[in-house]
Amino acid sequence: MPGFTRRRFVMTAAASALAATSATAQTDPLPSWNDGPAKQAILDFVKRVTVEGAVDFVPVPERIAVFDNDGTLWSEQPIYFQFAFAVDRVKALAPEHPEWKTEEPFKSLLAGDLKGLVASGEKGLLEIMAVSHTGMTTESFTKTVTDWLAGAQHPRFKRPYTDLVYQPMLELTFYLRAQGFKTFIVSGGGIEFMRPWTEKIYGIPPEQVVGSSGVVKFEMSADGKPTLMKEAKVEFIDDGPGKPVGINRFIGRRPVFAFGNSDGDQQMLEWTAAGAGLRFMGLVHHTDAEREWAYDRQSHIGKLDKALDEANAKGWTVADMKRDWKRVFAFEP
């Protein structure tokens, strides 16, 4: 087990045990949440749907909870962490591709020219993702991801990216599972990028991760072993209206509980809300520039605009990071 994995697994296991114990003892299952409307809404919902015989009771098999990942379970600024991985992969592969010194978007990426990189648009982004995520077996890609997470550090916090998990949301997933819920990640991020580490960090196994995916092809290797090769073709985008589609395709049950943080999660929350019976829809609102970041309507990443208006109009729960969270990350005092 790599060093980062062992260290994070021990920390996460300890936090998990603490949260699970708290939930079982019915003391405070969400200790990193301040008392207030958001925390109370969560506790009230769980109580109402788990008391057998109550009007709002939900049978265990139907207790499906879905969470976005970027900006909901861990940070997403200043760039999505998966894109940071892609950038580092391009830099690592650059010695094998001298032509990149003169070809965009690689020229701008290698020179640290953010304006030039942005100017390459979606086409440039897809080229970067293609060269960094394809042309290898799924096993090789998994190792590449775990090796990167073992050594990469966030530019602001100087910590492993896996330390940038929100402690209040981690407690929430533990609490829900202790109450019979099955928790899923439904993210616009790449499914092959997330699956290698979600179980160790969140306690959510790979089969409960729904994400964007590329085409994977079965092949026999030169030594006669079956392999799955990652190709440079997009198969499914799990964002915006794609999220309800992904839930239907890969989970097969409409959630009763959904949490996101951006307009990319709006349709997932709407799909959840449209079901019969009591439902919970929540948004993380990034309002704490000191401990994390403050952004919403004008942000280039994790834009929260239309979904925030709908949340306010329909009474969805909005967790204000500055107001509702005692601490953001586990490493805080």
C-alpha atoms as a printed R data frame, in Angstrom:
    type eleno elety resid chain resno       x       y       z
1   ATOM     1    CA   MET     A     1   0.000   0.000   0.000
2   ATOM     2    CA   PRO     A     2   1.605   3.341  -1.050
3   ATOM     3    CA   GLY     A     3   2.579   5.743   1.707
4   ATOM     4    CA   PHE     A     4  -0.205   8.223   1.011
5   ATOM     5    CA   THR     A     5  -2.774   5.442   0.873
6   ATOM     6    CA   ARG     A     6  -1.677   3.899   4.158
7   ATOM     7    CA   ARG     A     7  -1.547   7.255   5.954
8   ATOM     8    CA   ARG     A     8  -4.870   8.497   4.568
9   ATOM     9    CA   PHE     A     9  -6.527   5.135   5.140
10  ATOM    10    CA   VAL     A    10  -5.554   5.171   8.824
11  ATOM    11    CA   MET     A    11  -6.779   8.773   9.213
12  ATOM    12    CA   THR     A    12 -10.005   8.039   7.362
13  ATOM    13    CA   ALA     A    13 -10.628   4.824   9.261
14  ATOM    14    CA   ALA     A    14 -10.216   6.660  12.547
15  ATOM    15    CA   ALA     A    15 -12.598   9.392  11.432
16  ATOM    16    CA   SER     A    16 -15.021   6.775  10.147
17  ATOM    17    CA   ALA     A    17 -14.984   4.909  13.426
18  ATOM    18    CA   LEU     A    18 -15.580   8.099  15.359
19  ATOM    19    CA   ALA     A    19 -18.448   9.179  13.128
20  ATOM    20    CA   ALA     A    20 -20.052   5.741  13.106
21  ATOM    21    CA   THR     A    21 -19.792   5.495  16.876
22  ATOM    22    CA   SER     A    22 -21.397   8.909  17.245
23  ATOM    23    CA   ALA     A    23 -24.219   7.955  14.904
24  ATOM    24    CA   THR     A    24 -24.866   4.719  16.745
25  ATOM    25    CA   ALA     A    25 -24.868   6.420  20.119
26  ATOM    26    CA   GLN     A    26 -27.272   9.049  18.790
27  ATOM    27    CA   THR     A    27 -25.151  11.824  20.314
28  ATOM    28    CA   ASP     A    28 -23.979  14.073  17.500
29  ATOM    29    CA   PRO     A    29 -23.474  12.223  14.220
30  ATOM    30    CA   LEU     A    30 -22.371  15.448  12.503
31  ATOM    31    CA   PRO     A    31 -19.849  17.040  14.898
32  ATOM    32    CA   SER     A    32 -18.220  19.222  12.223
33  ATOM    33    CA   TRP     A    33 -21.547  20.897  11.428
34  ATOM    34    CA   ASN     A    34 -22.694  23.940  13.377
35  ATOM    35    CA   ASP     A    35 -26.185  23.749  14.827
36  ATOM    36    CA   GLY     A    36 -28.511  25.482  12.395
37  ATOM    37    CA   PRO     A    37 -31.126  24.968   9.664
38  ATOM    38    CA   ALA     A    38 -28.896  22.901   7.347
39  ATOM    39    CA   LYS     A    39 -27.801  20.402   9.987
40  ATOM    40    CA   GLN     A    40 -31.315  20.180  11.413
41  ATOM    41    CA   ALA     A    41 -32.805  19.566   7.972
42  ATOM    42    CA   ILE     A    42 -30.474  16.590   7.489
43  ATOM    43    CA   LEU     A    43 -31.218  15.117  10.911
44  ATOM    44    CA   ASP     A    44 -34.967  15.634  10.550
45  ATOM    45    CA   PHE     A    45 -35.049  14.020   7.112
46  ATOM    46    CA   VAL     A    46 -33.090  10.956   8.213
47  ATOM    47    CA   LYS     A    47 -35.267  10.522  11.278
48  ATOM    48    CA   ARG     A    48 -38.490  10.777   9.298
49  ATOM    49    CA   VAL     A    49 -37.504   8.240   6.641
50  ATOM    50    CA   THR     A    50 -35.957   5.628   8.965
51  ATOM    51    CA   VAL     A    51 -38.704   5.158  11.568
52  ATOM    52    CA   GLU     A    52 -40.628   2.065  10.519
53  ATOM    53    CA   GLY     A    53 -44.351   2.627  10.449
54  ATOM    54    CA   ALA     A    54 -44.017   6.404  10.110
55  ATOM    55    CA   VAL     A    55 -45.789   8.102   7.215
56  ATOM    56    CA   ASP     A    56 -42.467   9.062   5.537
57  ATOM    57    CA   PHE     A    57 -40.713   5.720   6.117
58  ATOM    58    CA   VAL     A    58 -38.432   4.576   3.272
59  ATOM    59    CA   PRO     A    59 -37.476   0.874   3.092
60  ATOM    60    CA   VAL     A    60 -33.733   0.201   3.256
61  ATOM    61    CA   PRO     A    61 -33.366  -0.877  -0.409
62  ATOM    62    CA   GLU     A    62 -34.806   2.481  -1.509
63  ATOM    63    CA   ARG     A    63 -32.507   4.596   0.675
64  ATOM    64    CA   ILE     A    64 -30.293   5.797  -2.142
65  ATOM    65    CA   ALA     A    65 -28.101   8.858  -1.543
66  ATOM    66    CA   VAL     A    66 -26.073  10.459  -4.339
67  ATOM    67    CA   PHE     A    67 -23.256  12.974  -4.064
68  ATOM    68    CA   ASP     A    68 -21.407  15.017  -6.605
69  ATOM    69    CA   ASN     A    69 -17.643  14.847  -6.017
70  ATOM    70    CA   ASP     A    70 -15.790  18.008  -7.137
71  ATOM    71    CA   GLY     A    71 -16.798  20.886  -4.880
72  ATOM    72    CA   THR     A    72 -19.180  18.660  -2.898
73  ATOM    73    CA   LEU     A    73 -17.002  15.982  -1.309
74  ATOM    74    CA   TRP     A    74 -13.601  17.585  -1.944
75  ATOM    75    CA   SER     A    75 -12.297  20.913  -3.236
76  ATOM    76    CA   GLU     A    76 -12.243  21.869  -6.891
77  ATOM    77    CA   GLN     A    77 -10.236  25.100  -6.976
78  ATOM    78    CA   PRO     A    78  -8.161  26.559  -8.569
79  ATOM    79    CA   ILE     A    79  -8.660  23.821 -11.200
80  ATOM    80    CA   TYR     A    80 -10.379  20.467 -11.062
81  ATOM    81    CA   PHE     A    81  -7.979  18.000  -9.475
82  ATOM    82    CA   GLN     A    82  -8.340  15.591 -12.381
83  ATOM    83    CA   PHE     A    83  -7.168  18.335 -14.745
84  ATOM    84    CA   ALA     A    84  -4.189  18.968 -12.460
85  ATOM    85    CA   PHE     A    85  -3.422  15.269 -12.897
86  ATOM    86    CA   ALA     A    86  -3.703  15.620 -16.680
87  ATOM    87    CA   VAL     A    87  -1.344  18.611 -16.694
88  ATOM    88    CA   ASP     A    88   1.258  16.724 -14.672
89  ATOM    89    CA   ARG     A    89   0.901  13.713 -16.963
90  ATOM    90    CA   VAL     A    90   1.566  15.849 -20.041
91  ATOM    91    CA   LYS     A    91   4.679  17.269 -18.386
92  ATOM    92    CA   ALA     A    92   5.867  13.762 -17.532
93  ATOM    93    CA   LEU     A    93   5.295  12.562 -21.106
94  ATOM    94    CA   ALA     A    94   6.794  15.656 -22.757
95  ATOM    95    CA   PRO     A    95  10.354  14.246 -23.188
96  ATOM    96    CA   GLU     A    96   8.860  11.561 -25.438
97  ATOM    97    CA   HIS     A    97   7.081  14.217 -27.549
98  ATOM    98    CA   PRO     A    98   9.485  16.974 -28.661
99  ATOM    99    CA   GLU     A    99   6.839  18.178 -31.115
100 ATOM   100    CA   TRP     A   100   4.776  19.463 -28.188
101 ATOM   101    CA   LYS     A   101   7.205  22.367 -27.776
102 ATOM   102    CA   THR     A   102   5.644  23.973 -30.839
103 ATOM   103    CA   GLU     A   103   2.138  22.470 -30.871
104 ATOM   104    CA   GLU     A   104  -0.837  23.887 -28.977
105 ATOM   105    CA   PRO     A   105  -2.235  23.322 -26.430
106 ATOM   106    CA   PHE     A   106   0.893  21.542 -25.231
107 ATOM   107    CA   LYS     A   107   3.194  24.485 -25.965
108 ATOM   108    CA   SER     A   108   1.206  26.764 -23.631
109 ATOM   109    CA   LEU     A   109   0.806  24.066 -20.989
110 ATOM   110    CA   LEU     A   110   4.540  23.316 -20.848
111 ATOM   111    CA   ALA     A   111   5.372  27.029 -20.772
112 ATOM   112    CA   GLY     A   112   2.903  27.699 -17.954
113 ATOM   113    CA   ASP     A   113   0.970  30.061 -20.236
114 ATOM   114    CA   LEU     A   114  -2.526  29.944 -18.776
115 ATOM   115    CA   LYS     A   115  -3.938  32.463 -21.287
116 ATOM   116    CA   GLY     A   116  -2.699  30.420 -24.199
117 ATOM   117    CA   LEU     A   117  -4.057  27.251 -22.631
118 ATOM   118    CA   VAL     A   118  -7.488  28.819 -22.105
119 ATOM   119    CA   ALA     A   119  -7.429  30.118 -25.682
120 ATOM   120    CA   SER     A   120  -7.157  26.540 -26.952
121 ATOM   121    CA   GLY     A   121 -10.737  26.055 -25.758
122 ATOM   122    CA   GLU     A   122 -12.593  22.771 -25.470
123 ATOM   123    CA   LYS     A   123 -10.596  21.243 -28.334
124 ATOM   124    CA   GLY     A   124  -7.343  21.849 -26.455
125 ATOM   125    CA   LEU     A   125  -8.769  20.482 -23.228
126 ATOM   126    CA   LEU     A   126  -9.914  17.302 -24.958
127 ATOM   127    CA   GLU     A   127  -6.458  16.855 -26.515
128 ATOM   128    CA   ILE     A   128  -4.817  17.139 -23.095
129 ATOM   129    CA   MET     A   129  -7.262  14.682 -21.553
130 ATOM   130    CA   ALA     A   130  -6.793  12.285 -24.471
131 ATOM   131    CA   VAL     A   131  -2.999  12.040 -24.279
132 ATOM   132    CA   SER     A   132  -3.016  11.822 -20.475
133 ATOM   133    CA   HIS     A   133  -5.881   9.363 -20.017
134 ATOM   134    CA   THR     A   134  -5.738   6.954 -22.966
135 ATOM   135    CA   GLY     A   135  -3.491   4.560 -24.847
136 ATOM   136    CA   MET     A   136  -2.954   2.316 -21.823
137 ATOM   137    CA   THR     A   137  -4.654  -0.506 -19.988
138 ATOM   138    CA   THR     A   138  -7.111   0.199 -17.205
139 ATOM   139    CA   GLU     A   139  -4.644  -1.383 -14.756
140 ATOM   140    CA   SER     A   140  -1.843   0.924 -15.916
141 ATOM   141    CA   PHE     A   141  -4.098   3.939 -15.605
142 ATOM   142    CA   THR     A   142  -5.120   2.965 -12.072
143 ATOM   143    CA   LYS     A   143  -1.449   2.753 -11.072
144 ATOM   144    CA   THR     A   144  -0.731   6.106 -12.722
145 ATOM   145    CA   VAL     A   145  -3.537   7.754 -10.747
146 ATOM   146    CA   THR     A   146  -2.518   6.244  -7.400
147 ATOM   147    CA   ASP     A   147   1.163   7.100  -7.986
148 ATOM   148    CA   TRP     A   148   0.225  10.688  -8.780
149 ATOM   149    CA   LEU     A   149  -1.939  11.032  -5.674
150 ATOM   150    CA   ALA     A   150   0.914   9.645  -3.603
151 ATOM   151    CA   GLY     A   151   3.226  12.512  -4.572
152 ATOM   152    CA   ALA     A   152   1.165  15.451  -5.856
153 ATOM   153    CA   GLN     A   153   0.339  18.376  -3.571
154 ATOM   154    CA   HIS     A   154  -2.290  21.067  -3.786
155 ATOM   155    CA   PRO     A   155  -0.649  24.393  -4.770
156 ATOM   156    CA   ARG     A   156  -2.303  26.419  -1.994
157 ATOM   157    CA   PHE     A   157  -2.441  24.021   0.941
158 ATOM   158    CA   LYS     A   158   0.783  22.099   0.187
159 ATOM   159    CA   ARG     A   159  -0.950  18.877   1.123
160 ATOM   160    CA   PRO     A   160  -1.961  15.756  -0.804
161 ATOM   161    CA   TYR     A   161  -5.119  16.306  -2.810
162 ATOM   162    CA   THR     A   162  -6.824  13.585  -0.793
163 ATOM   163    CA   ASP     A   163  -6.450  15.782   2.320
164 ATOM   164    CA   LEU     A   164  -8.786  18.302   0.677
165 ATOM   165    CA   VAL     A   165 -11.851  16.194   1.528
166 ATOM   166    CA   TYR     A   166 -14.603  18.037   3.382
167 ATOM   167    CA   GLN     A   167 -14.865  16.632   6.892
168 ATOM   168    CA   PRO     A   168 -18.564  17.616   7.317
169 ATOM   169    CA   MET     A   169 -19.492  15.773   4.121
170 ATOM   170    CA   LEU     A   170 -17.425  12.754   5.114
171 ATOM   171    CA   GLU     A   171 -19.349  12.618   8.394
172 ATOM   172    CA   LEU     A   172 -22.600  12.917   6.462
173 ATOM   173    CA   THR     A   173 -21.813   9.902   4.269
174 ATOM   174    CA   PHE     A   174 -20.851   7.836   7.348
175 ATOM   175    CA   TYR     A   175 -24.041   8.883   9.118
176 ATOM   176    CA   LEU     A   176 -26.262   7.979   6.175
177 ATOM   177    CA   ARG     A   177 -24.693   4.549   5.813
178 ATOM   178    CA   ALA     A   178 -25.148   3.938   9.541
179 ATOM   179    CA   GLN     A   179 -28.854   4.627   8.961
180 ATOM   180    CA   GLY     A   180 -29.210   2.099   6.156
181 ATOM   181    CA   PHE     A   181 -28.515   4.332   3.156
182 ATOM   182    CA   LYS     A   182 -26.425   3.252   0.192
183 ATOM   183    CA   THR     A   183 -24.160   6.114  -0.891
184 ATOM   184    CA   PHE     A   184 -23.111   6.764  -4.484
185 ATOM   185    CA   ILE     A   185 -20.856   9.292  -6.171
186 ATOM   186    CA   VAL     A   186 -22.411  10.800  -9.311
187 ATOM   187    CA   SER     A   187 -19.775  13.089 -10.787
188 ATOM   188    CA   GLY     A   188 -18.779  14.780 -14.006
189 ATOM   189    CA   GLY     A   189 -15.256  13.580 -13.264
190 ATOM   190    CA   GLY     A   190 -13.777  10.545 -14.950
191 ATOM   191    CA   ILE     A   191 -14.962   7.230 -13.533
192 ATOM   192    CA   GLU     A   192 -11.550   5.594 -14.049
193 ATOM   193    CA   PHE     A   193  -9.871   8.516 -12.255
194 ATOM   194    CA   MET     A   194 -12.120   8.255  -9.174
195 ATOM   195    CA   ARG     A   195 -12.530   4.526  -8.693
196 ATOM   196    CA   PRO     A   196  -8.943   3.775  -7.562
197 ATOM   197    CA   TRP     A   197  -9.299   5.830  -4.361
198 ATOM   198    CA   THR     A   198 -12.938   6.535  -3.438
199 ATOM   199    CA   GLU     A   199 -13.297   3.478  -1.206
200 ATOM   200    CA   LYS     A   200 -10.196   4.319   0.857
201 ATOM   201    CA   ILE     A   201 -11.035   8.021   1.166
202 ATOM   202    CA   TYR     A   202 -14.864   8.063   1.318
203 ATOM   203    CA   GLY     A   203 -15.789   4.473   2.064
204 ATOM   204    CA   ILE     A   204 -17.636   4.377  -1.277
205 ATOM   205    CA   PRO     A   205 -16.622   1.304  -3.329
206 ATOM   206    CA   PRO     A   206 -15.836   1.550  -7.052
207 ATOM   207    CA   GLU     A   207 -19.086  -0.113  -8.087
208 ATOM   208    CA   GLN     A   208 -20.951   2.799  -6.454
209 ATOM   209    CA   VAL     A   209 -19.158   5.459  -8.509
210 ATOM   210    CA   VAL     A   210 -20.907   6.942 -11.557
211 ATOM   211    CA   GLY     A   211 -18.843   9.278 -13.712
212 ATOM   212    CA   SER     A   212 -17.910  10.376 -17.202
213 ATOM   213    CA   SER     A   213 -16.278   7.617 -19.186
214 ATOM   214    CA   GLY     A   214 -14.292   6.940 -22.305
215 ATOM   215    CA   VAL     A   215 -14.431   3.939 -24.574
216 ATOM   216    CA   VAL     A   216 -12.658   0.852 -23.226
217 ATOM   217    CA   LYS     A   217 -11.800  -1.993 -25.590
218 ATOM   218    CA   PHE     A   218 -11.071  -5.638 -24.800
219 ATOM   219    CA   GLU     A   219  -7.804  -6.865 -26.306
220 ATOM   220    CA   MET     A   220  -5.363  -9.740 -25.959
221 ATOM   221    CA   SER     A   221  -1.858  -8.611 -25.090
222 ATOM   222    CA   ALA     A   222   1.280  -9.833 -26.848
223 ATOM   223    CA   ASP     A   223   1.778 -12.457 -24.148
224 ATOM   224    CA   GLY     A   224  -1.788 -13.724 -24.483
225 ATOM   225    CA   LYS     A   225  -3.364 -12.002 -21.497
226 ATOM   226    CA   PRO     A   226  -6.771 -10.306 -21.733
227 ATOM   227    CA   THR     A   227  -6.616  -6.549 -21.177
228 ATOM   228    CA   LEU     A   228  -8.901  -3.524 -21.311
229 ATOM   229    CA   MET     A   229  -7.423  -0.628 -23.301
230 ATOM   230    CA   LYS     A   230  -8.508   2.980 -22.804
231 ATOM   231    CA   GLU     A   231  -9.251   4.660 -26.124
232 ATOM   232    CA   ALA     A   232  -9.410   8.349 -27.020
233 ATOM   233    CA   LYS     A   233 -13.177   8.340 -27.507
234 ATOM   234    CA   VAL     A   234 -15.780   9.790 -25.149
235 ATOM   235    CA   GLU     A   235 -18.528   7.336 -24.250
236 ATOM   236    CA   PHE     A   236 -20.626   9.189 -21.664
237 ATOM   237    CA   ILE     A   237 -20.588  12.653 -20.018
238 ATOM   238    CA   ASP     A   238 -22.020  12.458 -16.519
239 ATOM   239    CA   ASP     A   239 -22.775  16.134 -15.988
240 ATOM   240    CA   GLY     A   240 -25.849  18.357 -16.073
241 ATOM   241    CA   PRO     A   241 -28.739  16.441 -17.709
242 ATOM   242    CA   GLY     A   242 -26.371  13.476 -18.030
243 ATOM   243    CA   LYS     A   243 -26.493  12.862 -14.287
244 ATOM   244    CA   PRO     A   244 -30.106  11.634 -14.110
245 ATOM   245    CA   VAL     A   245 -29.347   9.517 -17.174
246 ATOM   246    CA   GLY     A   246 -26.304   8.042 -15.425
247 ATOM   247    CA   ILE     A   247 -28.315   7.369 -12.259
248 ATOM   248    CA   ASN     A   248 -30.956   5.554 -14.276
249 ATOM   249    CA   ARG     A   249 -28.374   3.568 -16.238
250 ATOM   250    CA   PHE     A   250 -25.979   2.578 -13.486
251 ATOM   251    CA   ILE     A   251 -27.963   2.728 -10.233
252 ATOM   252    CA   GLY     A   252 -31.473   1.873 -11.377
253 ATOM   253    CA   ARG     A   253 -33.267   3.594  -8.503
254 ATOM   254    CA   ARG     A   254 -34.242   7.237  -8.115
255 ATOM   255    CA   PRO     A   255 -32.383   8.731  -5.120
256 ATOM   256    CA   VAL     A   256 -34.227  10.020  -2.068
257 ATOM   257    CA   PHE     A   257 -31.213  12.123  -1.025
258 ATOM   258    CA   ALA     A   258 -28.952  14.188  -3.298
259 ATOM   259    CA   PHE     A   259 -26.165  16.693  -2.634
260 ATOM   260    CA   GLY     A   260 -24.296  18.852  -5.138
261 ATOM   261    CA   ASN     A   261 -22.678  22.262  -5.349
262 ATOM   262    CA   SER     A   262 -23.120  23.685  -8.834
263 ATOM   263    CA   ASP     A   263 -25.393  24.160 -11.822
264 ATOM   264    CA   GLY     A   264 -23.965  20.885 -13.150
265 ATOM   265    CA   ASP     A   265 -25.867  19.156 -10.329
266 ATOM   266    CA   GLN     A   266 -29.186  20.915 -10.888
267 ATOM   267    CA   GLN     A   267 -30.815  18.185 -12.963
268 ATOM   268    CA   MET     A   268 -29.697  15.501 -10.503
269 ATOM   269    CA   LEU     A   269 -31.424  17.373  -7.689
270 ATOM   270    CA   GLU     A   270 -34.512  17.993  -9.835
271 ATOM   271    CA   TRP     A   271 -34.702  14.286 -10.693
272 ATOM   272    CA   THR     A   272 -34.454  13.408  -7.016
273 ATOM   273    CA   ALA     A   273 -37.118  15.961  -6.064
274 ATOM   274    CA   ALA     A   274 -39.560  14.622  -8.673
275 ATOM   275    CA   GLY     A   275 -39.932  11.263  -6.922
276 ATOM   276    CA   ALA     A   276 -42.809  10.329  -4.663
277 ATOM   277    CA   GLY     A   277 -42.565  10.740  -0.910
278 ATOM   278    CA   LEU     A   278 -40.163  12.768   1.208
279 ATOM   279    CA   ARG     A   279 -36.963  13.856  -0.576
280 ATOM   280    CA   PHE     A   280 -33.797  15.737   0.401
281 ATOM   281    CA   MET     A   281 -31.959  18.060  -1.983
282 ATOM   282    CA   GLY     A   282 -28.838  19.859  -0.802
283 ATOM   283    CA   LEU     A   283 -26.189  22.237  -2.121
284 ATOM   284    CA   VAL     A   284 -22.777  23.143  -0.725
285 ATOM   285    CA   HIS     A   285 -22.383  26.919  -1.067
286 ATOM   286    CA   HIS     A   286 -18.732  27.983  -1.094
287 ATOM   287    CA   THR     A   287 -18.684  31.126   1.047
288 ATOM   288    CA   ASP     A   288 -15.444  30.810   3.049
289 ATOM   289    CA   ALA     A   289 -12.490  32.481   1.328
290 ATOM   290    CA   GLU     A   290 -10.320  32.121   4.423
291 ATOM   291    CA   ARG     A   291 -10.615  28.379   5.026
292 ATOM   292    CA   GLU     A   292 -11.348  27.396   1.417
293 ATOM   293    CA   TRP     A   293 -12.779  29.636  -1.355
294 ATOM   294    CA   ALA     A   294 -15.795  31.895  -1.858
295 ATOM   295    CA   TYR     A   295 -17.446  31.584  -5.275
296 ATOM   296    CA   ASP     A   296 -20.788  30.989  -6.938
297 ATOM   297    CA   ARG     A   297 -22.483  32.801  -9.838
298 ATOM   298    CA   GLN     A   298 -19.434  34.071 -11.738
299 ATOM   299    CA   SER     A   299 -17.006  31.251 -11.063
300 ATOM   300    CA   HIS     A   300 -15.182  29.568 -13.956
301 ATOM   301    CA   ILE     A   301 -15.284  26.332 -11.942
302 ATOM   302    CA   GLY     A   302 -18.260  25.054  -9.963
303 ATOM   303    CA   LYS     A   303 -20.591  27.838 -11.098
304 ATOM   304    CA   LEU     A   304 -23.619  28.019  -8.813
305 ATOM   305    CA   ASP     A   305 -26.275  30.274 -10.313
306 ATOM   306    CA   LYS     A   306 -29.501  28.737 -11.611
307 ATOM   307    CA   ALA     A   307 -29.342  25.882  -9.120
308 ATOM   308    CA   LEU     A   308 -29.019  28.363  -6.246
309 ATOM   309    CA   ASP     A   309 -32.083  30.247  -7.451
310 ATOM   310    CA   GLU     A   310 -34.043  27.008  -7.691
311 ATOM   311    CA   ALA     A   311 -32.874  25.921  -4.241
312 ATOM   312    CA   ASN     A   312 -34.065  29.185  -2.727
313 ATOM   313    CA   ALA     A   313 -37.383  29.033  -4.581
314 ATOM   314    CA   LYS     A   314 -38.143  25.410  -3.732
315 ATOM   315    CA   GLY     A   315 -36.753  25.206  -0.212
316 ATOM   316    CA   TRP     A   316 -33.813  22.937  -0.891
317 ATOM   317    CA   THR     A   317 -31.148  22.870   1.820
318 ATOM   318    CA   VAL     A   318 -28.175  25.158   1.157
319 ATOM   319    CA   ALA     A   319 -25.163  24.445   3.367
320 ATOM   320    CA   ASP     A   320 -23.302  27.733   3.749
321 ATOM   321    CA   MET     A   321 -19.686  26.690   4.261
322 ATOM   322    CA   LYS     A   322 -18.735  29.691   6.413
323 ATOM   323    CA   ARG     A   323 -21.856  29.559   8.567
324 ATOM   324    CA   ASP     A   324 -22.689  25.857   8.748
325 ATOM   325    CA   TRP     A   325 -19.325  24.106   9.009
326 ATOM   326    CA   LYS     A   326 -17.249  24.187  12.192
327 ATOM   327    CA   ARG     A   327 -14.295  23.014  10.168
328 ATOM   328    CA   VAL     A   328 -13.809  22.355   6.492
329 ATOM   329    CA   PHE     A   329 -10.922  19.872   6.464
330 ATOM   330    CA   ALA     A   330  -9.829  17.189   8.931
331 ATOM   331    CA   PHE     A   331  -6.378  18.798   9.273
332 ATOM   332    CA   GLU     A   332  -7.837  21.981  10.737
333 ATOM   333    CA   PRO     A   333  -7.415  22.407  14.524
